[in-house]
Amino acid sequence: MTLADSVWLATALLHRENSKALDFSGHEIIEKATGEKLVKGFRPGLQVFISKHCVANKSPNPLRHRILLETTRGRRRLFKQGDPFHPDREGGKIRPDRADLPAEYQPLLDWYDEVYSKQSAYASSVASSAGTTVPHRFPLDITAAFAGFEEMRSTTAFVGPGGTVVLPMHLQHELGLKEGSCLSIYRDKERVVLLPITDEFIRSLRGSLKGDYSLVEDREREHRIEKRR
């Protein structure tokens, strides 16, 4: 069994055994893969596949697999149709072929195709924070509840330990946000507003504070008054 197939299988088993968990740490996936003997002996490459090669929303380096989705730093879940992915991973492998899995694990492919992949991508995109998973309490087809309200699409997030909030993945991509991006946070009546401080935003402010008052003219006027005294 390839390392990529082992990663998919270990993560699928974790999902089936922990139906309320949204995602898992890389360490949990490795423990499951080794505990189920999906890999033989010590395989240092397994960590690289979990952290890079299999992650759909990371740039390929060089493999293009779309087996996992990074929900937040260090945490993963299985990729499903409708999830965002790096454009260079188009056409990448999503799940193992049936013939490549031992017979006892092949029913997991049916579960993935008929159940997991048909769940709303939104229901699984609400990420857990600081290693704590939070079971969602929404209908699986949450987008249907918001039909006709595009501005409300995937705008729900949870406050985690220490006040951490994970933004929906589609907003991160649309706004060009990444780890370390700066956000201005302020209160507007009953709303909390997050404003990305990007290079484009800073450039848009140039000249916006210009008014009728001129510090240079004011200084020259003071000099003229002093000369008259």
Residue frames as a rotation matrix with the C-alpha (Angstrom) as fourth column:
MET 1
0.582 0.813 0.000 0.00
0.813 -0.582 0.000 0.00
0.000 0.000 -1.000 0.00
THR 2
-0.150 -0.637 0.756 1.34
0.557 -0.686 -0.468 3.43
0.817 0.351 0.458 -0.91
LEU 3
-0.817 -0.201 -0.540 1.87
0.569 -0.431 -0.700 6.10
-0.092 -0.880 0.467 1.73
ALA 4
-0.829 0.556 0.057 -0.87
-0.512 -0.796 0.322 8.24
0.224 0.238 0.945 0.17
ASP 5
-0.057 0.832 -0.551 -3.38
-0.181 0.534 0.826 5.38
0.982 0.147 0.120 0.39
SER 6
-0.345 -0.144 -0.927 -2.30
0.799 0.472 -0.371 4.71
0.492 -0.869 -0.048 3.98
VAL 7
-0.993 -0.014 -0.117 -2.95
0.068 -0.875 -0.480 8.35
-0.096 -0.484 0.870 4.87
TRP 8
-0.475 0.877 -0.078 -6.42
-0.649 -0.290 0.703 8.26
0.594 0.384 0.707 3.29
LEU 9
0.005 0.488 -0.873 -7.31
0.196 0.855 0.480 4.98
0.981 -0.173 -0.091 4.98
ALA 10
-0.631 -0.295 -0.717 -6.09
0.740 0.050 -0.671 6.03
0.234 -0.954 0.187 8.44
THR 11
-0.958 0.287 -0.011 -8.02
-0.276 -0.929 -0.246 9.32
-0.081 -0.232 0.969 8.23
ALA 12
-0.284 0.893 -0.350 -11.16
-0.534 0.156 0.831 7.58
0.796 0.423 0.432 6.95
LEU 13
-0.165 0.169 -0.972 -11.02
0.598 0.801 0.037 5.14
0.784 -0.575 -0.233 9.88
LEU 14
-0.890 -0.190 -0.415 -10.70
0.449 -0.520 -0.727 8.05
-0.078 -0.833 0.548 12.31
HIS 15
-0.736 0.677 0.013 -13.75
-0.631 -0.692 0.350 9.74
0.246 0.249 0.937 10.76
ARG 16
-0.074 0.744 -0.664 -15.82
-0.184 0.644 0.743 6.55
0.980 0.177 0.089 11.01
GLU 17
-0.194 -0.087 -0.977 -14.80
0.795 0.570 -0.209 5.93
0.575 -0.817 -0.041 14.63
ASN 18
-0.591 -0.027 -0.806 -15.18
0.597 -0.687 -0.414 9.58
-0.543 -0.726 0.422 15.72
SER 19
-0.166 0.600 0.782 -18.25
0.961 -0.079 0.265 10.75
0.221 0.796 -0.564 13.81
LYS 20
0.809 0.521 -0.270 -18.55
0.578 -0.788 0.210 14.02
-0.103 -0.327 -0.939 15.78
ALA 21
0.048 -0.878 -0.476 -14.94
0.384 -0.424 0.820 15.06
-0.922 -0.222 0.317 15.21
LEU 22
0.881 0.287 -0.377 -14.39
-0.168 -0.555 -0.815 17.55
-0.443 0.781 -0.441 12.41
ASP 23
0.594 -0.761 -0.263 -10.66
-0.454 -0.048 -0.890 17.00
0.664 0.647 -0.374 11.96
PHE 24
0.918 -0.353 -0.182 -7.58
0.385 0.676 0.628 15.31
-0.098 -0.647 0.756 13.40
SER 25
0.534 -0.818 -0.213 -4.00
-0.646 -0.557 0.522 16.16
-0.546 -0.141 -0.826 14.21
GLY 26
0.302 -0.530 -0.793 -1.17
-0.775 0.348 -0.528 14.76
0.556 0.773 -0.306 12.14
HIS 27
-0.700 -0.583 0.412 -0.06
-0.710 0.512 -0.483 12.76
0.071 -0.631 -0.772 15.17
GLU 28
-0.031 0.783 0.622 -3.50
-0.569 0.497 -0.655 11.10
-0.822 -0.374 0.430 15.41
ILE 29
0.762 0.306 -0.571 -3.36
-0.646 0.311 -0.697 10.08
-0.036 0.900 0.435 11.74
ILE 30
-0.152 -0.905 -0.398 0.15
-0.767 0.362 -0.530 8.64
0.623 0.225 -0.749 12.14
GLU 31
-0.646 -0.059 0.761 -0.88
-0.670 0.521 -0.528 6.70
-0.365 -0.851 -0.377 15.25
LYS 32
0.409 0.878 0.247 -3.87
-0.562 0.456 -0.690 5.25
-0.719 0.144 0.680 13.40
ALA 33
0.611 -0.225 -0.759 -1.79
-0.711 0.266 -0.651 4.27
0.348 0.937 0.002 10.38
THR 34
-0.488 -0.865 -0.118 0.82
-0.678 0.461 -0.573 2.52
0.550 -0.200 -0.811 12.52
GLY 35
-0.490 0.366 0.791 -1.73
-0.680 0.408 -0.609 1.00
-0.546 -0.837 0.049 14.91
GLU 36
0.637 0.768 0.064 -3.65
-0.501 0.476 -0.723 -0.56
-0.586 0.428 0.688 12.00
LYS 37
-0.137 -0.820 0.556 -0.33
0.172 0.533 0.829 -1.68
-0.976 0.209 0.067 10.48
LEU 38
0.883 0.461 0.090 -1.12
0.208 -0.212 -0.955 0.23
-0.421 0.862 -0.283 7.28
VAL 39
0.592 -0.792 -0.148 2.58
-0.652 -0.362 -0.666 1.00
0.474 0.491 -0.731 7.00
LYS 40
0.759 -0.387 -0.523 5.45
0.464 0.886 0.019 -1.36
0.456 -0.257 0.852 7.66
GLY 41
-0.033 -0.844 -0.536 7.83
0.998 -0.003 -0.056 -0.32
0.046 -0.537 0.843 10.39
PHE 42
0.059 -0.053 -0.997 9.04
0.398 -0.915 0.072 3.24
-0.916 -0.401 -0.033 10.81
ARG 43
0.027 0.031 0.999 8.14
0.992 -0.124 -0.023 5.34
0.123 0.992 -0.034 7.75
PRO 44
-0.484 -0.281 -0.829 9.47
0.533 -0.846 -0.024 8.90
-0.694 -0.454 0.559 8.17
GLY 45
-0.975 0.092 0.204 7.88
0.135 -0.485 0.864 9.86
0.179 0.870 0.460 4.86
LEU 46
-0.226 0.958 -0.176 4.41
0.923 0.269 0.276 9.43
0.311 -0.100 -0.945 6.37
GLN 47
-0.011 0.168 -0.986 4.67
0.667 -0.733 -0.133 12.76
-0.745 -0.659 -0.104 8.19
VAL 48
-0.829 -0.355 -0.432 5.60
-0.065 -0.707 0.704 14.55
-0.555 0.612 0.563 4.96
PHE 49
-0.775 0.604 0.187 2.60
0.431 0.287 0.856 13.09
0.463 0.743 -0.483 3.15
ILE 50
0.072 0.837 -0.542 0.28
0.997 -0.046 0.061 14.24
0.026 -0.545 -0.838 5.95
SER 51
0.020 -0.122 -0.992 1.78
0.480 -0.870 0.117 17.71
-0.877 -0.478 0.041 6.23
LYS 52
-0.411 -0.302 -0.860 2.37
-0.474 -0.735 0.485 18.46
-0.779 0.607 0.159 2.53
HIS 53
-0.972 -0.207 -0.109 1.96
-0.186 0.399 0.898 15.91
-0.142 0.893 -0.427 -0.24
CYS 54
-0.638 0.769 0.037 -1.67
0.754 0.615 0.231 14.97
0.155 0.175 -0.972 0.47
VAL 55
-0.291 0.518 -0.804 -3.01
0.547 -0.599 -0.584 18.41
-0.785 -0.610 -0.109 1.46
ALA 56
0.146 0.468 0.871 -5.31
0.989 -0.041 -0.144 19.85
-0.031 0.883 -0.469 -1.22
ASN 57
0.919 0.317 0.234 -5.11
0.330 -0.944 -0.020 23.49
0.214 0.096 -0.972 -0.13
LYS 58
0.385 -0.878 -0.284 -1.30
-0.111 -0.349 0.931 23.64
-0.916 -0.327 -0.232 -0.17
SER 59
0.446 -0.286 -0.848 0.91
-0.892 -0.219 -0.396 24.13
-0.072 0.933 -0.353 -3.21
PRO 60
0.998 -0.047 -0.042 2.11
0.040 0.990 -0.138 20.77
0.048 0.136 0.990 -4.63
ASN 61
0.379 -0.915 0.136 5.65
-0.924 -0.382 0.007 19.83
0.046 -0.129 -0.991 -3.74
PRO 62
-0.872 0.056 -0.486 5.72
-0.464 -0.406 0.787 17.96
-0.153 0.912 0.380 -6.09
LEU 63
-0.821 0.566 0.071 2.79
0.570 0.807 0.158 15.52
0.032 0.170 -0.985 -5.63
ARG 64
-0.794 0.566 0.224 -0.72
-0.414 -0.771 0.484 16.77
0.446 0.291 0.846 -6.48
HIS 65
-0.617 0.583 -0.529 -2.83
0.655 0.753 0.066 14.56
0.437 -0.306 -0.846 -4.21
ARG 66
-0.470 0.574 0.671 -6.08
-0.605 -0.763 0.229 16.03
0.643 -0.298 0.705 -2.85
ILE 67
-0.300 0.280 -0.912 -6.58
0.424 0.896 0.136 13.49
0.855 -0.346 -0.387 -0.09
LEU 68
-0.188 0.159 -0.969 -6.63
0.969 -0.131 -0.209 15.81
-0.160 -0.979 -0.130 2.94
LEU 69
0.336 0.254 0.907 -7.80
0.354 -0.927 0.128 19.34
0.873 0.278 -0.401 3.66
GLU 70
-0.720 -0.569 -0.398 -6.00
0.615 -0.257 -0.745 21.55
0.322 -0.781 0.535 6.18
THR 71
0.378 0.926 0.004 -8.75
0.761 -0.314 0.568 23.02
0.527 -0.211 -0.823 8.39
THR 72
0.911 -0.282 0.303 -6.37
-0.387 -0.838 0.385 24.93
0.145 -0.467 -0.872 10.64
ARG 73
0.097 -0.986 -0.136 -2.68
-0.853 -0.012 -0.521 24.69
0.512 0.166 -0.843 11.38
GLY 74
-0.766 -0.569 0.301 -1.68
-0.643 0.663 -0.383 21.12
0.018 -0.486 -0.873 12.15
ARG 75
-0.343 0.725 0.598 -5.18
-0.171 0.578 -0.798 19.63
-0.924 -0.376 -0.074 11.67
ARG 76
-0.866 -0.036 -0.498 -6.61
-0.497 0.158 0.853 17.68
0.048 0.987 -0.155 8.76
ARG 77
0.043 0.829 0.558 -9.76
-0.323 0.540 -0.777 16.01
-0.945 -0.147 0.291 7.50
LEU 78
-0.355 -0.114 0.928 -10.58
0.704 0.621 0.346 14.05
-0.615 0.776 -0.140 4.35
PHE 79
-0.857 0.046 -0.513 -11.01
-0.350 -0.782 0.515 16.12
-0.377 0.621 0.687 1.20
LYS 80
-0.172 0.834 0.524 -14.43
0.632 0.502 -0.591 16.11
-0.756 0.230 -0.613 -0.46
GLN 81
-0.420 0.086 0.903 -15.83
0.850 -0.312 0.425 17.48
0.319 0.946 0.058 -3.68
GLY 82
0.626 0.640 0.445 -16.54
0.478 -0.766 0.430 21.20
0.616 -0.057 -0.786 -3.33
ASP 83
0.625 -0.498 -0.602 -13.60
0.543 -0.277 0.793 21.86
-0.561 -0.822 0.097 -1.01
PRO 84
0.856 -0.404 -0.321 -11.10
-0.510 -0.757 -0.409 24.56
-0.078 0.514 -0.854 -2.07
PHE 85
0.588 -0.738 0.332 -7.77
0.580 0.671 0.463 23.35
-0.564 -0.080 0.822 -3.43
HIS 86
-0.136 -0.743 -0.655 -4.61
-0.219 -0.622 0.752 24.78
-0.966 0.246 -0.078 -4.94
PRO 87
0.638 0.493 -0.592 -5.12
-0.639 -0.090 -0.764 25.20
-0.429 0.865 0.258 -8.70
ASP 88
-0.167 -0.790 -0.590 -1.94
-0.951 0.287 -0.114 23.24
0.259 0.542 -0.799 -9.45
ARG 89
-0.794 -0.061 0.605 -3.52
-0.336 0.873 -0.354 20.19
-0.506 -0.485 -0.713 -7.79
GLU 90
0.178 0.881 -0.439 -6.31
-0.914 -0.018 -0.406 19.99
-0.366 0.473 0.801 -10.38
GLY 91
0.516 0.126 -0.847 -6.87
-0.612 0.746 -0.261 16.34
0.599 0.653 0.462 -11.26
GLY 92
-0.553 -0.801 0.231 -4.89
-0.719 0.318 -0.618 15.07
0.422 -0.508 -0.751 -8.28
LYS 93
-0.512 0.289 -0.809 -5.74
0.272 0.948 0.166 11.81
0.815 -0.135 -0.564 -6.53
ILE 94
-0.110 0.587 0.802 -8.63
-0.774 -0.557 0.302 12.08
0.624 -0.587 0.515 -4.04
ARG 95
0.434 0.261 0.862 -9.04
-0.776 0.594 0.211 8.52
-0.457 -0.761 0.460 -2.79
PRO 96
-0.616 -0.705 0.353 -7.51
-0.446 0.681 0.581 5.06
-0.650 0.200 -0.733 -3.37
ASP 97
-0.251 0.488 -0.836 -8.67
-0.805 0.374 0.460 2.74
0.537 0.789 0.299 -6.12
ARG 98
0.648 0.614 0.450 -10.69
-0.762 0.532 0.369 -0.18
-0.013 -0.582 0.813 -4.80
ALA 99
0.831 -0.327 -0.450 -8.19
0.115 0.893 -0.435 -2.72
0.544 0.310 0.780 -6.07
ASP 100
-0.123 -0.961 0.247 -5.41
-0.100 -0.235 -0.967 -1.06
0.987 -0.143 -0.067 -4.07
LEU 101
-0.189 0.121 0.975 -7.08
-0.958 -0.240 -0.156 -1.62
0.216 -0.963 0.161 -0.68
PRO 102
-0.996 -0.090 -0.020 -7.32
-0.079 0.949 -0.306 -4.88
0.047 -0.303 -0.952 1.27
ALA 103
-0.489 0.866 -0.107 -10.81
0.343 0.304 0.889 -6.41
0.802 0.398 -0.446 1.07
GLU 104
-0.115 0.473 -0.874 -11.66
0.992 0.106 -0.074 -5.60
0.058 -0.875 -0.481 4.71
TYR 105
-0.509 -0.139 -0.850 -11.16
0.382 -0.921 -0.078 -1.88
-0.772 -0.364 0.522 4.07
GLN 106
-0.895 0.110 0.433 -12.94
0.408 -0.196 0.892 -1.61
0.183 0.974 0.131 0.73
PRO 107
0.103 0.990 -0.098 -16.37
0.965 -0.076 0.251 -0.80
0.241 -0.120 -0.963 2.31
LEU 108
-0.085 -0.196 -0.977 -14.80
0.574 -0.811 0.112 2.50
-0.814 -0.551 0.182 3.45
LEU 109
-0.966 -0.250 0.066 -14.76
0.185 -0.487 0.853 3.58
-0.181 0.837 0.517 -0.20
ASP 110
-0.330 0.925 0.188 -18.54
0.702 0.107 0.704 3.08
0.631 0.364 -0.685 -0.36
TRP 111
0.295 0.391 -0.872 -18.94
0.906 -0.405 0.125 5.12
-0.305 -0.826 -0.474 2.84
TYR 112
-0.529 -0.587 -0.613 -16.75
0.350 -0.809 0.472 7.87
-0.773 0.035 0.634 1.39
ASP 113
-0.964 0.117 0.239 -18.55
0.206 -0.239 0.949 7.98
0.168 0.964 0.206 -1.97
GLU 114
-0.277 0.961 -0.003 -22.13
0.558 0.163 0.814 7.59
0.782 0.224 -0.581 -0.74
VAL 115
0.570 0.498 -0.654 -22.04
0.813 -0.226 0.536 9.35
0.119 -0.837 -0.534 2.65
TYR 116
0.049 -0.630 -0.775 -19.01
0.696 -0.535 0.479 11.49
-0.716 -0.563 0.412 3.43
SER 117
-0.839 -0.489 0.239 -18.54
0.497 -0.509 0.703 13.10
-0.222 0.708 0.670 0.02
LYS 118
-0.299 0.817 0.494 -22.23
0.626 -0.222 0.747 13.97
0.720 0.533 -0.445 -0.22
GLN 119
0.273 0.305 -0.912 -22.26
0.905 -0.403 0.136 15.91
-0.326 -0.863 -0.386 3.03
SER 120
0.957 0.085 0.277 -22.15
0.178 -0.927 -0.331 19.67
0.228 0.366 -0.902 2.66
ALA 121
0.035 -0.997 0.064 -18.58
0.667 -0.025 -0.745 20.89
0.745 0.069 0.664 2.34
TYR 122
-0.012 0.010 1.000 -19.60
-0.430 -0.903 0.004 23.73
0.903 -0.430 0.015 4.67
ALA 123
0.876 0.461 0.145 -20.54
-0.321 0.330 0.888 21.37
0.361 -0.824 0.437 7.48
SER 124
0.706 -0.668 -0.237 -16.97
0.708 0.661 0.248 20.08
-0.009 -0.343 0.939 7.59
SER 125
0.102 -0.723 0.684 -15.21
0.563 -0.525 -0.639 23.38
0.820 0.450 0.353 6.94
VAL 126
0.740 0.132 0.660 -15.85
-0.426 -0.667 0.611 24.85
0.521 -0.733 -0.437 10.42
ALA 127
0.003 -0.881 -0.472 -12.41
0.038 0.472 -0.881 24.22
0.999 -0.015 0.035 11.84
SER 128
0.782 0.133 -0.609 -11.54
0.583 0.186 0.791 23.33
0.218 -0.974 0.068 15.40
SER 129
0.550 -0.574 0.606 -9.23
-0.399 -0.819 -0.414 25.61
0.734 -0.014 -0.679 17.37
ALA 130
-0.097 -0.737 0.669 -6.12
-0.966 -0.091 -0.241 24.83
0.238 -0.670 -0.703 19.43
GLY 131
-0.870 -0.338 -0.359 -6.58
-0.308 0.941 -0.139 21.07
0.385 -0.011 -0.923 19.02
THR 132
-0.683 0.695 0.225 -10.18
-0.051 0.262 -0.964 21.07
-0.729 -0.670 -0.144 20.27
THR 133
-0.897 0.417 0.145 -12.84
0.240 0.183 0.953 19.70
0.371 0.890 -0.265 17.92
VAL 134
-0.671 0.738 -0.078 -16.35
-0.387 -0.438 -0.811 21.12
-0.633 -0.514 0.579 18.07
PRO 135
-0.644 0.478 0.598 -19.22
0.701 0.681 0.211 19.03
-0.306 0.555 -0.774 16.62
HIS 136
-0.937 0.337 0.089 -21.42
-0.245 -0.819 0.519 21.09
0.248 0.465 0.850 14.32
ARG 137
-0.594 0.804 0.021 -25.10
0.367 0.294 -0.883 21.48
-0.716 -0.517 -0.470 15.11
PHE 138
-0.286 0.455 -0.843 -26.31
-0.764 -0.640 -0.086 22.42
-0.578 0.619 0.531 11.64
PRO 139
0.752 0.514 0.414 -28.14
-0.106 0.714 -0.692 20.40
-0.651 0.476 0.591 9.00
LEU 140
-0.043 -0.839 0.542 -25.73
0.600 0.412 0.686 18.79
-0.799 0.355 0.485 6.56
ASP 141
-0.185 0.027 0.982 -27.11
0.930 -0.317 0.184 20.81
0.316 0.948 0.033 3.67
ILE 142
-0.135 0.084 -0.987 -26.60
0.710 -0.687 -0.156 24.14
-0.691 -0.722 0.033 5.43
THR 143
-0.955 -0.271 -0.122 -26.39
0.111 -0.706 0.699 26.03
-0.276 0.654 0.704 2.13
ALA 144
-0.485 0.848 0.216 -30.05
0.619 0.158 0.769 25.26
0.618 0.506 -0.602 1.44
ALA 145
0.183 0.553 -0.813 -31.01
0.964 -0.262 0.038 27.08
-0.192 -0.791 -0.582 4.62
PHE 146
-0.189 -0.355 -0.916 -29.24
0.227 -0.923 0.311 30.18
-0.955 -0.150 0.255 3.31
ALA 147
-0.350 0.076 0.933 -30.64
0.929 0.153 0.336 29.98
-0.117 0.985 -0.125 -0.24
GLY 148
0.461 0.523 0.717 -31.02
0.681 -0.726 0.092 33.47
0.569 0.447 -0.691 -1.65
PHE 149
0.981 -0.194 0.020 -28.75
-0.156 -0.719 0.678 34.98
-0.117 -0.668 -0.735 1.00
GLU 150
0.618 -0.785 -0.030 -25.33
0.418 0.360 -0.834 34.87
0.666 0.503 0.551 -0.66
GLU 151
0.121 -0.607 0.785 -23.92
-0.511 -0.716 -0.475 37.35
0.851 -0.344 -0.397 1.84
MET 152
0.494 0.124 0.860 -24.49
-0.858 0.227 0.460 34.80
-0.138 -0.966 0.219 4.62
ARG 153
0.820 -0.117 -0.560 -22.67
-0.165 0.889 -0.428 31.95
0.548 0.443 0.710 2.87
SER 154
0.392 -0.702 -0.594 -20.26
0.718 0.637 -0.279 30.13
0.575 -0.317 0.754 5.19
THR 155
-0.010 -0.392 0.920 -20.00
-0.239 -0.893 -0.383 33.02
0.971 -0.224 -0.084 7.61
THR 156
0.886 0.364 0.287 -20.43
-0.362 0.157 0.919 31.05
0.290 -0.918 0.271 10.81
ALA 157
-0.122 -0.941 -0.315 -17.36
-0.090 0.327 -0.941 30.45
0.988 -0.086 -0.125 12.97
PHE 158
0.764 0.326 -0.557 -16.74
0.461 0.328 0.825 29.33
0.451 -0.887 0.100 16.54
VAL 159
0.393 -0.644 0.657 -14.74
-0.744 -0.642 -0.184 31.11
0.540 -0.417 -0.731 19.22
GLY 160
0.508 -0.286 -0.812 -12.18
0.323 0.938 -0.129 28.69
0.799 -0.197 0.569 20.58
PRO 161
0.569 -0.352 -0.743 -9.81
0.802 0.038 0.596 28.69
-0.182 -0.935 0.304 23.56
GLY 162
-0.387 -0.779 -0.494 -8.09
0.673 -0.605 0.426 32.03
-0.630 -0.168 0.758 24.09
GLY 163
0.233 0.586 -0.776 -10.59
-0.138 -0.770 -0.623 33.79
-0.963 0.253 -0.098 21.83
THR 164
-0.809 -0.586 -0.043 -9.28
-0.147 0.130 0.981 32.17
-0.569 0.800 -0.191 18.65
VAL 165
0.408 0.909 -0.089 -11.55
-0.272 0.027 -0.962 32.31
-0.872 0.417 0.258 15.58
VAL 166
-0.626 -0.564 0.539 -10.98
0.323 0.442 0.837 30.39
-0.710 0.698 -0.094 12.34
LEU 167
-0.217 0.526 -0.822 -12.25
-0.726 -0.650 -0.225 32.17
-0.653 0.548 0.523 9.23
PRO 168
0.688 0.504 0.522 -14.11
0.005 0.716 -0.698 30.12
-0.726 0.483 0.490 6.60
MET 169
-0.140 -0.863 0.486 -11.69
0.559 0.336 0.758 28.80
-0.817 0.377 0.435 4.01
HIS 170
0.199 0.242 0.950 -13.40
0.971 -0.177 -0.158 30.49
0.130 0.954 -0.271 1.04
LEU 171
0.989 0.145 -0.009 -13.00
0.144 -0.973 0.180 33.91
0.018 -0.179 -0.984 2.71
GLN 172
0.372 -0.925 -0.085 -9.32
0.046 -0.073 0.996 33.30
-0.927 -0.374 0.016 3.32
HIS 173
-0.276 -0.463 0.842 -8.82
0.833 0.323 0.450 32.53
-0.480 0.825 0.297 -0.36
GLU 174
0.479 0.559 0.677 -10.99
0.834 -0.530 -0.153 35.40
0.273 0.638 -0.720 -1.64
LEU 175
0.998 -0.063 0.012 -9.23
-0.063 -0.920 0.387 37.96
-0.014 -0.387 -0.922 0.56
GLY 176
0.429 -0.896 -0.113 -5.73
-0.052 0.100 -0.994 36.55
0.902 0.432 -0.004 0.03
LEU 177
0.530 -0.200 0.824 -5.26
-0.841 -0.243 0.483 35.85
0.104 -0.949 -0.297 3.75
LYS 178
0.338 -0.483 -0.808 -2.60
0.092 0.871 -0.482 33.49
0.937 0.088 0.339 5.01
GLU 179
0.588 -0.173 -0.791 -0.84
0.802 0.258 0.539 32.67
0.111 -0.951 0.290 8.25
GLY 180
-0.413 -0.767 -0.490 0.55
0.831 -0.538 0.142 35.90
-0.373 -0.349 0.860 9.68
SER 181
-0.352 0.363 0.863 -1.85
0.566 -0.652 0.505 38.21
0.746 0.666 0.024 7.80
CYS 182
-0.958 -0.036 -0.284 -2.81
0.249 -0.594 -0.765 41.34
-0.141 -0.804 0.578 9.75
LEU 183
-0.169 0.963 0.209 -6.45
0.721 -0.024 0.693 42.10
0.672 0.268 -0.690 10.57
SER 184
-0.895 0.052 0.442 -7.88
-0.290 -0.822 -0.490 45.24
0.338 -0.567 0.751 12.12
ILE 185
-0.408 0.761 -0.505 -10.67
0.756 0.592 0.280 44.35
0.512 -0.268 -0.816 14.56
TYR 186
-0.978 0.134 0.162 -13.23
-0.199 -0.843 -0.501 46.86
0.069 -0.522 0.850 15.79
ARG 187
-0.536 0.842 -0.058 -16.76
0.713 0.415 -0.565 47.01
-0.452 -0.344 -0.823 17.08
ASP 188
-0.919 0.375 0.123 -19.52
-0.213 -0.735 0.644 48.62
0.332 0.566 0.755 15.02
LYS 189
-0.019 0.912 0.410 -22.60
-0.958 -0.134 0.255 48.71
0.288 -0.388 0.876 17.30
GLU 190
0.537 0.304 0.787 -23.62
-0.619 0.776 0.122 45.03
-0.574 -0.552 0.605 17.57
ARG 191
0.970 -0.214 -0.115 -21.14
0.045 0.626 -0.779 43.81
0.239 0.750 0.617 14.97
VAL 192
0.349 -0.937 0.014 -17.50
-0.028 0.005 1.000 42.78
-0.937 -0.349 -0.024 15.16
VAL 193
0.971 0.010 -0.238 -15.73
-0.233 -0.182 -0.955 43.87
-0.053 0.983 -0.175 11.98
LEU 194
0.263 -0.914 0.310 -12.51
0.419 0.398 0.816 42.30
-0.869 -0.085 0.488 10.67
LEU 195
0.934 0.006 -0.357 -10.62
-0.281 -0.605 -0.745 44.45
-0.221 0.796 -0.564 8.16
PRO 196
0.587 -0.762 0.274 -7.64
0.786 0.618 0.036 42.87
-0.197 0.194 0.961 6.33
ILE 197
0.652 -0.496 -0.573 -4.60
-0.360 -0.868 0.341 45.19
-0.667 -0.016 -0.745 6.39
THR 198
0.465 -0.438 0.769 -3.12
0.756 0.649 -0.088 44.24
-0.460 0.622 0.633 3.02
ASP 199
-0.644 -0.755 -0.119 -0.77
0.530 -0.554 0.642 46.09
-0.551 0.351 0.757 0.65
GLU 200
-0.512 0.534 0.673 -3.77
0.658 -0.260 0.707 46.91
0.552 0.805 -0.218 -1.55
PHE 201
0.540 0.752 -0.378 -5.62
0.811 -0.346 0.471 48.41
0.223 -0.561 -0.797 1.42
ILE 202
0.091 -0.597 -0.797 -2.63
0.623 -0.590 0.514 50.57
-0.777 -0.543 0.318 2.39
ARG 203
-0.837 -0.410 0.362 -2.23
0.526 -0.421 0.739 51.80
-0.151 0.809 0.568 -1.18
SER 204
-0.099 0.892 0.440 -5.92
0.790 -0.199 0.580 52.72
0.605 0.405 -0.685 -1.28
LEU 205
0.558 0.311 -0.769 -5.40
0.789 -0.487 0.375 55.06
-0.258 -0.816 -0.517 1.69
ARG 206
-0.525 -0.848 -0.074 -2.77
0.777 -0.512 0.366 57.17
-0.348 0.135 0.928 -0.02
GLY 207
-0.922 0.120 0.369 -4.12
0.080 -0.871 0.484 60.69
0.380 0.476 0.793 -0.30
SER 208
-0.100 0.974 -0.201 -7.36
0.615 0.220 0.757 59.82
0.782 -0.048 -0.621 1.47
LEU 209
0.203 0.128 -0.971 -6.46
0.952 -0.260 0.164 61.96
-0.231 -0.957 -0.175 4.50
LYS 210
-0.800 -0.523 0.292 -5.63
0.589 -0.777 0.223 65.02
0.111 0.351 0.930 2.44
GLY 211
0.268 0.913 -0.306 -7.74
0.932 -0.326 -0.156 68.05
-0.243 -0.244 -0.939 3.40
ASP 212
0.759 0.090 0.645 -7.83
0.355 -0.888 -0.294 71.83
0.546 0.452 -0.705 3.15
TYR 213
0.905 -0.419 0.070 -5.41
-0.280 -0.466 0.839 72.29
-0.319 -0.779 -0.539 6.05
SER 214
0.627 -0.776 -0.073 -1.72
0.273 0.306 -0.912 72.52
0.730 0.552 0.403 5.14
LEU 215
0.722 -0.438 -0.535 0.95
0.602 0.017 0.798 72.26
-0.341 -0.899 0.276 7.80
VAL 216
-0.301 -0.878 0.372 3.51
0.952 -0.256 0.166 73.84
-0.050 0.404 0.913 5.43
GLU 217
-0.099 0.340 0.935 1.30
0.418 -0.838 0.349 76.87
0.903 0.426 -0.060 4.75
ASP 218
0.882 0.448 -0.148 0.60
0.291 -0.270 0.918 77.25
0.371 -0.852 -0.369 8.46
ARG 219
0.334 -0.848 -0.410 4.32
0.834 0.063 0.549 77.26
-0.440 -0.526 0.728 9.24
GLU 220
-0.489 -0.509 0.708 5.04
0.810 -0.566 0.152 79.87
0.324 0.648 0.689 6.54
ARG 221
0.361 0.710 0.604 2.24
0.307 -0.702 0.642 82.06
0.881 -0.046 -0.472 7.89
GLU 222
0.863 -0.108 -0.493 3.78
0.488 -0.076 0.870 81.94
-0.132 -0.991 -0.013 11.36
HIS 223
-0.161 -0.986 0.047 7.16
0.944 -0.140 0.299 82.97
-0.288 0.093 0.953 9.88
ARG 224
-0.280 0.108 0.954 5.59
0.589 -0.765 0.260 85.98
0.758 0.635 0.151 8.15
ILE 225
0.781 0.614 0.110 3.95
0.246 -0.466 0.850 87.08
0.574 -0.637 -0.515 11.40
GLU 226
0.560 -0.643 -0.522 7.26
0.726 0.078 0.683 86.80
-0.399 -0.762 0.510 13.24
LYS 227
-0.394 -0.750 0.532 9.02
0.912 -0.389 0.126 88.97
0.112 0.535 0.838 10.65
ARG 228
0.094 0.538 0.838 6.44
0.387 -0.795 0.467 91.75
0.917 0.280 -0.283 11.05
ARG 229
0.835 0.257 -0.486 7.04
0.531 -0.145 0.835 91.99
0.143 -0.956 -0.258 14.79
